[in-house]
Amino acid sequence: MPATRTTSDPALTGLDVGTYTVPTDSPEADGTFAWDSTTVVVVRARAADSEGIGWTYAPPSCSKLITELLEPAISGRSAWDTTGAALSMLRAVRNTGRSGLAGYAIAAVDCALWDLKARLLDLPLYRLLGAAREKVSIYGSGGFTTYSRQQMEDQLAGWAHGQQIPRVKIKIGQDNGNDISRDLQRIHEARSIIGDGAELFVDANGAYTAKQAIRVFEAARESRLAWFEEPVSSDHLLGLRTVKEAITADVAAGEYGTDLFYFQRLCQAEAVDCVQLDVSRCGGITQWLRIAAAVAAYGLQVSGHCAPNLSAPVAAATENFRHLEWFHDHVRIERTFFEGTLDPSGGTIAPDADSPGNGLTFRSSAVEKYRVG
């Protein structure tokens, strides 16, 4: 066994934090927001001569929160003690507030610490976590409201017919829910593109009122929607429940949740059919596992939101897991930033069983052109 894979007590010696902004490949928008770039904060945690990788999609200010508050809280700790490190980080942001951006920052560090631990032990991360499955189901996600008919066709057909991904999702809620006729047109087009062999998901990003969302679902009934994500805001629990009780598609929300208690409230309100969980926002792997267990107590499954290559190991180790979002922007960034990214052909991705940690190698020199700050 290599010298770096010892059973001694390796101490965390520091974090390398880099912030990178990557332009989109074309203008993108959903029902409530438009963007032309995505910022990723990459954390590399060091112990002995090993390095673990984690990241989050967040504004550049996230990196300062990591270096000023989180790094001092965990430096010198044993690399084995991921739970202790997570608790130290939560204490460090007490006065800052543990939800919101602090959750994103903790997530990036926590994922890096788990990856480091697995590499020190020379184990695949999903094995260290305790695999529940060898493959993780995914759905193709994009279909931005800015896309032309041809762009949407190329993307959806590429997933459904080219890569045989049996679930695809588009954005609706055009202009904050004020152009329902276009939403319905795009839903109809999406169904005609993918045919009958794939499920069609939609995401309104909270653009509608509850009654609007119900009317959209009814008007689109012939397109057989299987998943209606954030028909209203994830914070509007009563509105989510109103939609959930009125339609046959599964209602989903939770992607912005950054603490356990939000998810408890979401489940107690009986607001969703499936809970969305983002490992790059919710506090990382440590909190993901706690939240998924709490969700299971309500008889619900979790669906992974975005960051597919970061999420795959913990998704594979989560018993009540449904599927993972193969999000266009994050897939493109992760393929650029890391060697060893996963293949979605056939509608599943399989964590690397032959490489330690998450199986990824950071291409630091190749992405230096995107660095900011």
TIFI-198963 format. One record per atom (N, C-alpha, C): x, y, z. Coordinates in steps of 0.1 Angstrom, whole numbers, padded with zeros to 4 digits, always signed. Layout:
<tivexs>
XYZ/...
</tivexs>
This chain:
<tivexs>
+0009-0012+0000/+0000+0000+0000/+0009+0012+0000/+0006+0023-0008/+0014+0035-0009/+0015+0041+0005/+0026+0049+0007/+0028+0055+0019/+0017+0065+0024/+0010+0071+0014/+0000+0080+0017/-0013+0074+0022/-0014+0060+0021/-0026+0053+0024/-0024+0046+0038/-0019+0053+0048/-0016+0047+0061/-0028+0048+0070/-0028+0041+0081/-0038+0041+0090/-0034+0050+0102/-0024+0059+0100/-0020+0068+0110/-0031+0079+0111/-0028+0090+0118/-0037+0100+0120/-0033+0113+0112/-0036+0113+0099/-0031+0125+0091/-0039+0138+0095/-0032+0148+0096/-0038+0161+0100/-0041+0169+0088/-0052+0177+0088/-0055+0186+0077/-0045+0198+0077/-0038+0200+0066/-0027+0210+0066/-0032+0223+0059/-0044+0223+0053/-0048+0235+0047/-0058+0233+0035/-0063+0244+0030/-0072+0243+0018/-0067+0252+0007/-0067+0247-0005/-0065+0256-0016/-0079+0259-0022/-0082+0272-0024/-0095+0276-0028/-0094+0285-0041/-0100+0281-0052/-0100+0288-0064/-0114+0291-0069/-0116+0303-0074/-0129+0308-0079/-0128+0310-0094/-0137+0304-0102/-0136+0304-0116/-0150+0308-0122/-0151+0317-0132/-0163+0320-0139/-0162+0316-0153/-0172+0308-0157/-0172+0302-0170/-0184+0307-0178/-0182+0313-0190/-0193+0318-0198/-0202+0306-0203/-0215+0309-0204/-0224+0299-0210/-0221+0297-0225/-0225+0286-0231/-0223+0284-0245/-0233+0291-0254/-0244+0296-0247/-0254+0305-0254/-0262+0311-0243/-0269+0322-0246/-0278+0328-0235/-0287+0318-0229/-0288+0319-0216/-0297+0310-0208/-0306+0317-0199/-0318+0312-0197/-0328+0317-0187/-0338+0306-0184/-0344+0308-0172/-0355+0300-0168/-0367+0310-0166/-0377+0306-0159/-0389+0314-0158/-0386+0327-0150/-0376+0327-0141/-0375+0338-0132/-0361+0344-0132/-0351+0340-0140/-0338+0344-0139/-0331+0342-0153/-0321+0351-0156/-0313+0349-0168/-0298+0350-0164/-0290+0343-0171/-0275+0344-0168/-0267+0341-0181/-0255+0346-0181/-0246+0344-0192/-0232+0337-0187/-0231+0334-0174/-0220+0327-0169/-0223+0320-0156/-0215+0310-0152/-0216+0303-0140/-0203+0303-0132/-0204+0306-0120/-0192+0306-0111/-0191+0294-0103/-0179+0288-0103/-0177+0276-0095/-0165+0279-0085/-0167+0275-0072/-0156+0276-0062/-0151+0262-0059/-0138+0260-0062/-0132+0247-0061/-0123+0247-0048/-0125+0237-0040/-0117+0235-0028/-0109+0222-0029/-0096+0224-0025/-0087+0212-0025/-0082+0211-0010/-0086+0200-0004/-0082+0198+0010/-0069+0189+0011/-0059+0193+0019/-0047+0186+0019/-0044+0179+0033/-0039+0167+0032/-0034+0160+0044/-0023+0150+0039/-0012+0148+0047/-0001+0140+0042/+0002+0145+0028/+0004+0137+0018/+0006+0142+0005/-0006+0138-0004/-0018+0138+0002/-0030+0135-0006/-0038+0148-0006/-0047+0148-0016/-0056+0160-0018/-0070+0155-0022/-0080+0161-0015/-0094+0158-0018/-0100+0170-0025/-0110+0168-0034/-0116+0178-0042/-0131+0180-0039/-0135+0192-0037/-0149+0195-0036/-0152+0208-0043/-0165+0211-0045/-0168+0224-0051/-0182+0228-0049/-0185+0240-0052/-0199+0245-0052/-0201+0255-0063/-0213+0257-0067/-0216+0268-0077/-0222+0279-0069/-0214+0290-0068/-0217+0301-0059/-0210+0313-0063/-0213+0325-0058/-0206+0338-0062/-0192+0338-0055/-0183+0346-0061/-0169+0347-0056/-0168+0349-0041/-0178+0356-0035/-0177+0359-0021/-0177+0346-0012/-0181+0335-0018/-0181+0322-0011/-0167+0318-0007/-0157+0321-0016/-0143+0317-0014/-0137+0324-0002/-0141+0337+0000/-0136+0344+0012/-0142+0339+0025/-0154+0335+0024/-0160+0329+0036/-0153+0316+0040/-0149+0308+0030/-0141+0296+0032/-0128+0299+0039/-0120+0308+0033/-0107+0310+0038/-0106+0318+0051/-0116+0326+0053/-0116+0334+0066/-0123+0328+0078/-0133+0320+0075/-0140+0313+0086/-0139+0298+0087/-0139+0291+0076/-0140+0277+0076/-0126+0271+0078/-0116+0276+0070/-0103+0270+0071/-0097+0270+0084/-0097+0282+0091/-0092+0282+0105/-0099+0272+0115/-0112+0269+0112/-0119+0261+0121/-0116+0246+0120/-0110+0242+0109/-0107+0228+0107/-0092+0225+0105/-0084+0234+0103/-0069+0232+0101/-0064+0225+0113/-0055+0214+0111/-0049+0207+0122/-0058+0195+0126/-0070+0194+0122/-0079+0183+0126/-0075+0170+0119/-0078+0159+0125/-0076+0146+0118/-0084+0145+0106/-0078+0141+0095/-0086+0139+0082/-0097+0129+0083/-0096+0120+0094/-0106+0110+0095/-0119+0116+0101/-0118+0127+0108/-0130+0132+0115/-0138+0141+0107/-0145+0136+0097/-0153+0145+0089/-0165+0150+0096/-0171+0143+0106/-0182+0148+0114/-0177+0159+0123/-0166+0157+0129/-0161+0168+0138/-0158+0181+0130/-0152+0179+0118/-0150+0191+0109/-0162+0198+0106/-0173+0190+0102/-0186+0196+0099/-0191+0204+0110/-0190+0199+0122/-0195+0206+0134/-0187+0219+0137/-0174+0218+0135/-0166+0230+0136/-0169+0241+0126/-0172+0237+0114/-0176+0247+0104/-0190+0253+0108/-0199+0245+0112/-0212+0251+0116/-0210+0261+0128/-0202+0257+0137/-0200+0267+0148/-0193+0280+0143/-0184+0278+0133/-0177+0290+0128/-0186+0300+0121/-0198+0295+0116/-0207+0305+0109/-0219+0308+0117/-0218+0306+0131/-0230+0309+0139/-0235+0323+0137/-0226+0332+0138/-0230+0346+0137/-0232+0351+0123/-0227+0344+0114/-0229+0347+0099/-0242+0342+0095/-0247+0331+0101/-0259+0324+0097/-0256+0311+0089/-0261+0300+0094/-0256+0287+0088/-0264+0284+0075/-0275+0291+0072/-0282+0288+0059/-0277+0297+0049/-0282+0296+0036/-0277+0304+0025/-0263+0301+0021/-0255+0312+0019/-0242+0311+0013/-0233+0302+0022/-0234+0303+0035/-0226+0295+0044/-0228+0280+0041/-0240+0276+0038/-0243+0262+0035/-0235+0258+0022/-0235+0267+0012/-0227+0264+0000/-0212+0262+0003/-0207+0272+0011/-0193+0271+0015/-0189+0259+0022/-0197+0255+0032/-0195+0243+0040/-0196+0231+0031/-0205+0231+0022/-0207+0220+0013/-0194+0217+0005/-0188+0227-0001/-0176+0226-0009/-0165+0220-0001/-0163+0225+0012/-0152+0220+0020/-0155+0205+0025/-0168+0203+0029/-0171+0190+0034/-0169+0179+0023/-0173+0182+0011/-0171+0172+0000/-0157+0170-0003/-0148+0180-0002/-0134+0178-0003/-0128+0170+0008/-0133+0171+0020/-0128+0164+0032/-0132+0149+0030/-0144+0146+0026/-0148+0132+0024/-0140+0126+0012/-0137+0133+0002/-0129+0128-0009/-0115+0126-0004/-0109+0135+0004/-0096+0133+0009/-0095+0120+0018/-0105+0118+0026/-0105+0107+0035/-0105+0094+0027/-0114+0093+0016/-0114+0081+0008/-0101+0079+0001/-0094+0090-0004/-0081+0088-0011/-0071+0083-0001/-0071+0088+0011/-0061+0084+0021/-0063+0069+0024/-0075+0064+0024/-0078+0050+0026/-0077+0042+0013/-0075+0048+0002/-0074+0041-0011/-0087+0034-0014/-0098+0041-0011/-0111+0036-0014/-0119+0045-0023/-0127+0039-0032/-0137+0048-0039/-0146+0054-0029/-0150+0066-0031/-0158+0074-0021/-0171+0067-0018/-0178+0062-0029/-0191+0056-0027/-0190+0043-0019/-0179+0036-0019/-0177+0025-0011/-0174+0029+0003/-0167+0039+0006/-0165+0044+0019/-0178+0048+0026/-0187+0054+0018/-0200+0058+0023/-0209+0047+0025/-0206+0036+0018/-0215+0024+0019/-0225+0023+0008/-0221+0017-0003/-0229+0017-0015/-0242+0010-0013/-0253+0017-0018/-0266+0010-0019/-0269+0006-0033/-0261+0011-0043/-0263+0007-0057/-0250+0010-0064/-0248+0003-0076/-0237+0005-0084/-0238+0016-0095/-0251+0019-0098/-0254+0029-0108/-0265+0039-0103/-0264+0051-0108/-0273+0061-0104/-0281+0066-0116/-0295+0065-0115/-0303+0070-0126/-0302+0085-0127/-0303+0090-0139/-0302+0104-0142/-0313+0109-0151/-0315+0122-0151/-0324+0128-0162/-0316+0140-0168/-0318+0141-0181/-0312+0153-0188/-0320+0166-0185/-0312+0176-0182/-0318+0189-0178/-0313+0201-0185/-0321+0208-0191/-0317+0221-0198/-0330+0227-0203/-0331+0227-0217/-0344+0233-0223/-0347+0247-0218/-0337+0255-0218/-0338+0269-0213/-0349+0277-0221/-0355+0287-0214/-0365+0294-0221/-0360+0303-0232/-0347+0305-0232/-0340+0313-0243/-0337+0304-0255/-0339+0291-0254/-0335+0283-0266/-0345+0284-0277/-0339+0284-0289/-0348+0283-0301/-0353+0268-0302/-0363+0267-0311/-0369+0253-0313/-0358+0244-0317/-0348+0248-0326/-0337+0239-0330/-0328+0236-0319/-0324+0245-0310/-0316+0243-0299/-0322+0232-0290/-0335+0234-0287/-0342+0225-0278/-0342+0211-0284/-0345+0210-0297/-0346+0197-0304/-0332+0190-0303/-0321+0198-0306/-0308+0191-0306/-0305+0186-0293/-0308+0193-0282/-0305+0189-0269/-0313+0177-0264/-0326+0179-0265/-0335+0168-0260/-0334+0155-0268/-0333+0156-0281/-0331+0144-0290/-0318+0138-0287/-0307+0146-0284/-0294+0140-0281/-0295+0132-0268/-0303+0136-0258/-0304+0129-0246/-0313+0116-0248/-0325+0119-0253/-0335+0108-0254/-0332+0098-0264/-0327+0102-0276/-0325+0093-0287/-0310+0089-0288/-0302+0099-0287/-0287+0096-0288/-0281+0089-0277/-0283+0094-0264/-0277+0087-0253/-0287+0078-0245/-0299+0077-0250/-0309+0068-0244/-0312+0071-0230/-0313+0084-0227/-0317+0089-0213/-0332+0089-0213/-0338+0082-0204/-0353+0080-0205/-0361+0091-0198/-0354+0102-0194/-0361+0113-0187/-0354+0126-0191/-0362+0136-0195/-0356+0149-0198/-0365+0160-0192/-0358+0172-0190/-0366+0183-0183/-0363+0196-0191/-0374+0204-0192/-0372+0217-0198/-0377+0228-0187/-0373+0240-0190/-0377+0251-0182/-0390+0257-0187/-0399+0261-0178/-0411+0268-0182/-0413+0280-0172/-0425+0286-0173/-0427+0298-0164/-0422+0311-0171/-0422+0311-0184/-0417+0322-0192/-0421+0336-0187/-0411+0345-0185/-0414+0358-0181/-0422+0359-0168/-0416+0351-0158/-0423+0351-0144/-0437+0346-0145/-0440+0337-0154/-0453+0331-0155/-0463+0339-0163/-0458+0349-0170/-0467+0358-0178/-0469+0354-0192/-0463+0343-0197/-0465+0339-0211/-0468+0324-0211/-0479+0320-0206/-0483+0306-0205/-0485+0300-0218/-0489+0308-0228/-0491+0302-0241/-0478+0297-0247/-0467+0304-0245/-0454+0299-0249/-0450+0287-0241/-0453+0287-0228/-0449+0275-0220/-0456+0263-0226/-0469+0264-0229/-0476+0252-0234/-0471+0248-0248/-0467+0258-0256/-0462+0255-0269/-0449+0247-0268/-0440+0251-0258/-0427+0244-0256/-0429+0231-0250/-0438+0229-0241/-0441+0216-0236/-0446+0206-0247/-0455+0211-0256/-0459+0203-0267/-0447+0199-0276/-0439+0209-0279/-0427+0206-0288/-0418+0196-0281/-0416+0198-0268/-0407+0188-0262/-0412+0174-0262/-0425+0172-0260/-0431+0159-0261/-0429+0153-0275/-0431+0162-0285/-0430+0157-0299/-0416+0153-0303/-0406+0160-0297/-0392+0157-0299/-0388+0144-0293/-0392+0142-0280/-0387+0130-0273/-0395+0117-0276/-0407+0119-0282/-0416+0108-0284/-0422+0102-0272/-0427+0090-0273/-0434+0083-0262/-0425+0075-0253/-0412+0074-0257/-0403+0065-0250/-0396+0071-0238/-0398+0084-0235/-0391+0091-0224/-0401+0099-0216/-0398+0100-0203/-0407+0109-0194/-0403+0123-0197/-0413+0132-0195/-0411+0146-0197/-0413+0153-0184/-0402+0160-0179/-0403+0168-0167/-0403+0183-0171/-0409+0191-0162/-0408+0206-0163/-0404+0212-0150/-0398+0224-0151/-0394+0232-0140/-0398+0246-0142/-0406+0251-0133/-0411+0265-0134/-0403+0275-0126/-0393+0270-0118/-0385+0278-0109/-0393+0288-0101/-0404+0284-0096/-0412+0292-0088/-0420+0304-0094/-0422+0303-0108/-0427+0314-0115/-0442+0316-0114/-0449+0305-0110/-0464+0306-0110/-0470+0308-0096/-0483+0312-0096/-0491+0310-0084/-0496+0295-0085/-0501+0291-0073/-0506+0277-0073/-0517+0274-0083/-0526+0283-0084/-0537+0281-0094/-0532+0281-0108/-0523+0290-0111/-0517+0291-0124/-0510+0277-0128/-0503+0272-0118/-0496+0259-0121/-0505+0248-0124/-0516+0248-0116/-0526+0237-0119/-0533+0239-0132/-0535+0251-0136/-0541+0253-0150/-0531+0249-0161/-0518+0252-0159/-0508+0248-0169/-0508+0233-0170/-0508+0226-0159/-0507+0211-0159/-0520+0206-0167/-0531+0211-0164/-0543+0206-0170/-0543+0209-0185/-0538+0221-0189/-0538+0224-0203/-0527+0216-0211/-0517+0211-0203/-0507+0203-0210/-0509+0188-0208/-0521+0184-0204/-0524+0170-0200/-0520+0160-0211/-0522+0164-0224/-0519+0154-0235/-0504+0152-0236/-0495+0161-0230/-0481+0159-0231/-0476+0149-0219/-0485+0145-0210/-0482+0135-0200/-0469+0139-0192/-0470+0150-0185/-0459+0155-0176/-0458+0145-0164/-0446+0141-0161/-0444+0132-0150/-0438+0139-0138/-0433+0151-0139/-0426+0158-0129/-0428+0173-0130/-0432+0179-0120/-0434+0194-0120/-0426+0200-0108/-0415+0206-0112/-0406+0211-0102/-0408+0226-0099/-0408+0229-0087/-0411+0242-0082/-0422+0249-0090/-0434+0244-0090/-0445+0251-0096/-0447+0265-0090/-0444+0265-0077/-0443+0278-0069/-0430+0277-0062/-0427+0288-0055/-0414+0289-0048/-0412+0277-0038/-0400+0272-0036/-0397+0262-0027/-0400+0266-0012/-0401+0279-0010/-0404+0284+0003/-0420+0285+0006/-0427+0284-0005/-0442+0285-0003/-0448+0271-0001/-0447+0266+0011/-0451+0252+0014/-0465+0249+0011/-0474+0259+0015/-0488+0257+0013/-0492+0256-0002/-0485+0265-0010/-0487+0265-0024/-0483+0252-0030/-0471+0247-0026/-0467+0234-0032/-0477+0223-0029/-0482+0223-0016/-0491+0213-0013/-0504+0214-0021/-0509+0226-0023/-0521+0228-0031/-0519+0222-0045/-0507+0225-0051/-0505+0219-0065/-0504+0204-0064/-0496+0199-0054/-0494+0185-0053/-0507+0177-0052/-0517+0183-0044/-0529+0176-0042/-0539+0177-0054/-0536+0185-0064/-0545+0188-0075/-0540+0181-0088/-0527+0177-0089/-0522+0172-0102/-0517+0157-0100/-0515+0150-0111/-0510+0137-0110/-0495+0136-0112/-0489+0146-0118/-0474+0146-0118/-0468+0147-0104/-0456+0142-0102/-0449+0144-0090/-0445+0158-0088/-0448+0164-0077/-0443+0178-0074/-0430+0177-0066/-0420+0185-0070/-0407+0184-0064/-0402+0198-0060/-0395+0199-0049/-0389+0212-0045/-0378+0209-0034/-0370+0219-0031/-0361+0217-0020/-0346+0220-0024/-0344+0224-0037/-0330+0225-0042/-0323+0236-0035/-0330+0246-0029/-0323+0257-0022/-0321+0255-0007/-0325+0244-0002/-0324+0241+0012/-0310+0239+0016/-0306+0246+0028/-0292+0245+0032/-0291+0240+0047/-0302+0236+0053/-0302+0231+0066/-0312+0220+0068/-0310+0212+0078/-0319+0200+0081/-0333+0205+0084/-0334+0216+0091/-0347+0220+0096/-0357+0225+0085/-0351+0230+0074/-0359+0234+0063/-0366+0221+0057/-0358+0211+0056/-0363+0199+0050/-0373+0192+0059/-0371+0193+0072/-0382+0188+0081/-0395+0196+0079/-0394+0209+0077/-0407+0217+0075/-0413+0213+0062/-0405+0211+0052/-0410+0207+0038/-0417+0194+0039/-0412+0184+0046/-0418+0171+0047/-0430+0172+0056/-0430+0179+0068/-0441+0179+0077/-0453+0186+0070/-0450+0195+0061/-0461+0202+0054/-0468+0193+0043/-0462+0181+0040/-0467+0173+0030/-0468+0180+0017/-0457+0188+0014/-0457+0197+0003/-0452+0191-0010/-0445+0180-0010/-0439+0175-0022/-0440+0160-0023/-0439+0154-0035/-0438+0140-0037/-0424+0135-0037/-0415+0143-0040/-0400+0140-0040/-0393+0152-0035/-0383+0150-0027/-0375+0161-0021/-0362+0163-0029/-0359+0175-0034/-0347+0178-0041/-0336+0182-0031/-0324+0176-0033/-0313+0178-0024/-0301+0181-0032/-0294+0192-0029/-0282+0196-0036/-0270+0195-0027/-0261+0185-0030/-0249+0183-0022/-0239+0195-0021/-0240+0203-0032/-0231+0215-0032/-0237+0227-0025/-0249+0225-0019/-0256+0236-0012/-0260+0233+0003/-0263+0220+0005/-0269+0216+0017/-0260+0214+0029/-0247+0217+0027/-0237+0214+0037/-0228+0202+0034/-0230+0197+0022/-0221+0186+0017/-0226+0173+0020/-0217+0163+0020/-0221+0149+0021/-0226+0146+0036/-0219+0152+0046/-0223+0150+0059/-0237+0153+0062/-0241+0165+0057/-0255+0169+0059/-0265+0162+0050/-0260+0159+0038/-0269+0152+0028/-0274+0139+0035/-0265+0131+0041/-0268+0119+0047/-0278+0120+0058/-0277+0131+0066/-0286+0134+0077/-0300+0137+0071/-0300+0146+0061/-0313+0150+0055/-0320+0139+0048/-0312+0131+0041/-0319+0119+0034/-0325+0110+0044/-0319+0108+0055/-0324+0099+0065/-0337+0105+0071/-0337+0118+0074/-0349+0125+0079/-0360+0124+0069/-0357+0126+0056/-0367+0125+0045/-0373+0111+0045/-0365+0101+0046/-0369+0087+0046/-0379+0084+0057/-0378+0091+0068/-0388+0089+0079/-0402+0093+0075/-0403+0101+0065/-0416+0106+0060/-0421+0097+0048/-0413+0087+0045/-0417+0078+0034/-0414+0084+0020/-0405+0094+0019/-0402+0101+0007/-0388+0097+0002/-0386+0099-0011/-0373+0098-0018/-0367+0111-0020/-0354+0111-0022/-0347+0124-0026/-0342+0123-0040/-0341+0134-0047/-0336+0135-0060/-0325+0145-0060/-0313+0142-0066/-0302+0150-0066/-0303+0162-0075/-0300+0174-0070/-0301+0186-0078/-0287+0190-0083/-0285+0190-0096/-0273+0195-0103/-0260+0188-0098/-0248+0195-0102/-0235+0190-0098/-0234+0175-0099/-0236+0169-0110/-0238+0154-0111/-0225+0146-0107/-0214+0151-0111/-0201+0144-0108/-0197+0145-0093/-0202+0156-0087/-0200+0157-0072/-0210+0148-0065/-0222+0147-0070/-0233+0141-0063/-0233+0126-0064/-0227+0120-0075/-0228+0106-0078/-0224+0097-0066/-0213+0099-0060/-0209+0090-0049/-0219+0089-0038/-0224+0100-0033/-0233+0100-0022/-0247+0096-0026/-0251+0098-0039/-0263+0093-0044/-0263+0078-0044/-0252+0072-0048/-0250+0058-0049/-0251+0051-0035/-0249+0059-0024/-0249+0054-0011/-0261+0058-0003/-0271+0063-0010/-0284+0068-0003/-0295+0058-0007/-0301+0052+0003/-0311+0041+0001/-0323+0047-0006/-0328+0058-0001/-0341+0064-0007/-0338+0074-0018/-0330+0070-0027/-0326+0079-0038/-0334+0076-0051/-0338+0086-0058/-0346+0084-0070/-0337+0086-0083/-0333+0098-0085/-0325+0102-0097/-0318+0114-0095/-0308+0117-0104/-0299+0128-0103/-0300+0137-0116/-0299+0150-0114/-0301+0159-0125/-0288+0160-0133/-0288+0157-0145/-0277+0158-0155/-0278+0172-0162/-0274+0182-0154/-0277+0196-0158/-0267+0201-0168/-0272+0207-0179/-0263+0210-0190/-0251+0219-0186/-0253+0230-0179/-0243+0239-0175/-0232+0232-0167/-0236+0224-0157/-0227+0218-0147/-0219+0207-0154/-0226+0199-0163/-0219+0189-0170/-0208+0195-0179/-0211+0206-0185/-0201+0212-0194/-0189+0217-0186/-0192+0223-0174/-0181+0228-0166/-0173+0217-0160/-0179+0207-0155/-0172+0196-0148/-0164+0188-0158/-0168+0187-0170/-0160+0180-0181/-0148+0188-0184/-0149+0201-0183/-0138+0210-0186/-0128+0210-0174/-0133+0210-0162/-0124+0211-0150/-0118+0199-0145/-0124+0187-0148/-0119+0175-0142/-0118+0163-0152/-0107+0156-0150/-0106+0143-0157/-0113+0132-0149/-0119+0123-0156/-0126+0112-0150/-0141+0114-0148/-0147+0124-0155/-0161+0126-0154/-0169+0114-0160/-0182+0113-0156/-0190+0101-0158/-0197+0102-0171/-0201+0090-0176/-0208+0088-0189/-0223+0085-0186/-0233+0094-0191/-0247+0091-0188/-0254+0082-0198/-0247+0076-0207/-0254+0068-0218/-0262+0057-0211/-0274+0056-0216/-0283+0046-0211/-0292+0051-0199/-0289+0063-0195/-0297+0069-0184/-0292+0067-0170/-0280+0062-0169/-0274+0060-0155/-0259+0065-0156/-0254+0068-0144/-0239+0070-0143/-0234+0061-0132/-0222+0056-0133/-0216+0047-0124/-0204+0053-0118/-0203+0055-0104/-0191+0060-0098/-0179+0050-0101/-0168+0056-0103/-0156+0048-0106/-0152+0038-0095/-0153+0025-0097/-0150+0015-0087/-0135+0012-0086/-0127+0018-0095/-0113+0014-0095/-0104+0026-0091/-0110+0037-0088/-0102+0049-0084/-0105+0053-0070/-0096+0058-0062/-0099+0063-0049/-0106+0076-0049/-0114+0079-0039/-0121+0091-0038/-0132+0092-0048/-0135+0104-0053/-0145+0106-0063/-0140+0102-0077/-0128+0099-0079/-0122+0094-0092/-0119+0106-0101/-0119+0118-0096/-0117+0130-0105/-0103+0136-0102/-0097+0141-0113/-0084+0149-0112/-0087+0163-0117/-0083+0172-0109/-0085+0187-0112/-0075+0191-0123/-0080+0197-0134/-0072+0202-0145/-0068+0217-0142/-0060+0219-0132/-0057+0233-0127/-0052+0242-0138/-0042+0237-0145/-0036+0246-0156/-0046+0249-0167/-0054+0239-0171/-0063+0240-0182/-0074+0250-0179/-0078+0253-0167/-0089+0261-0163/-0084+0275-0157/-0071+0277-0157/-0066+0289-0151/-0072+0302-0158/-0075+0301-0171/-0081+0312-0178/-0094+0317-0173/-0101+0308-0165/-0114+0312-0160/-0113+0317-0145/-0101+0318-0140/-0100+0322-0126/-0103+0337-0124/-0110+0340-0113/-0113+0353-0109/-0108+0356-0095/-0105+0369-0092/-0102+0372-0079/-0087+0368-0075/
</tivexs>
